[in-house]
Amino acid sequence: MKQKMLKIIIVIAIILVLMLAGWYVMFSYLGIGPAFPFLPEQEIDMESVEMGKLAEDQLMALVETEDGAEEIAEQYGIELVSFADGVATYRTQEDPNEVIVRGQENGYPQLYLNYVRTID
């Protein structure tokens, strides 16, 4: 009876270790899943974040589909550059701020400036 209980405890311990190792690999290396509660958090000093210049694709929007991204480009009269993971980037020959204001006045979906940010 004791040997059977010992084997069960060992099997459960092995399963727990494998689950934790898998969780660690998925989160740390693949960026999937919730973080470990005991992993240290990195604080970013916001003063060290530099608001750089505008990216080459000056504007961006949060959209659900690529068709939605294309509709926004048509509404604003701007060029859709890329769409991935719900974020569309756009390029325009106009002043990007004027494009955003025009969209707000006309009730179009919100566009945002696409800054290049760096941390030293």
N, C-alpha and C positions, 0 to 999 in steps of 0.2 A: 504494500500500500504506500509506503514511504517513497519507494523508488518511482512509482507511478506519479505521485504528486510532484516529486522532484523533476521528472521529465516534463510534466505539464508546465511547471514554473519556468523551466529553461526554455521551452518552446515559446511561451508567452514573452519572455524577456528578449529572445532573438527577434521575434516579430516586432516588438516595440522598437528595438534598435534599428532594424531595417526600415521601419516607417519613419523614424526620425532622420535617418540618413537620407532617405528619399526626399523627405520634406526639405531638408537642408539643400540638397542638390537642385531641386526644382526651384526653390526661391533664390538661392545665391547665384547659380549659374544660368538659369533659364528665365529668371524673373517672373515666375508663375507662383501664385498662391500667397497666403498671408505670411507676414514676417514672424520670426520667432520672437516671443515676448522678451527674451533675455538678450537679444542682439543689441549691441550699443547703437545709439542713434547719433548721427552726425548733425551737428548744428552748423548752419551756414550763416556767416556774418553778412547780413544784407548790405553792409557798407562796402564789402569787398566785391559785390556783384556789380559789374560794369554794364550799363545799358549802352551797348555798342550801336553801330549804325544799323539801318534797316537791312534786312537780308535781301538777296537778289530778287526773291519772290516776296514783294513788299507787304502783301496782305494775306490774311488767313481767316478761315471760318470753320466752325464746328458744324458738320453736316452728317447725316446718317448714310446717304448713298452717293454714288458718283453722279447719278442723274440729278440729285439735288444740288450738287456742287456746280454742275453745268448750268442749271437754271439760274443760280446766283450769278454766275459769270455773265449770262445773257442779260439779266436785269441791270447789272451795274455797267455793262459794256467793257468788261475786263477779260483778260486771258487766264483761263484755268491752266495751271502748270502741273499740279499733281494732286492726287487724292489717295490717302492711305490712313487706315485706322480712325476714320471719322474726322480727319483734318484735311481740309483742302487749302492749297496755297495758290495765290493769284499774282499776276504781274500786270502793271498798268503804266502807261506813259504819263498819266496825269499825276498831280500831287495826291499821294495816298490819303492824306487827311481830308482833302476835298471829296474824294470818293466816299469815304466813311460818312461824312456829313450829309452828302447827297442821299445816301442810302437811308440814313435816319429820318431825313425829311420825307422820303417817299414810303417809309414803312417797310423797307426791304429787310431781309435777315441780316443780323449783325456781322460786320467784318471787324477784324482787329489788325493792328500793325504787327508785323513779324520782325521783331528785333533779334539781332545776334547778341546773346548774353554770354559773358565769360566770368569765371571765378578764378581768382589768383590763389 
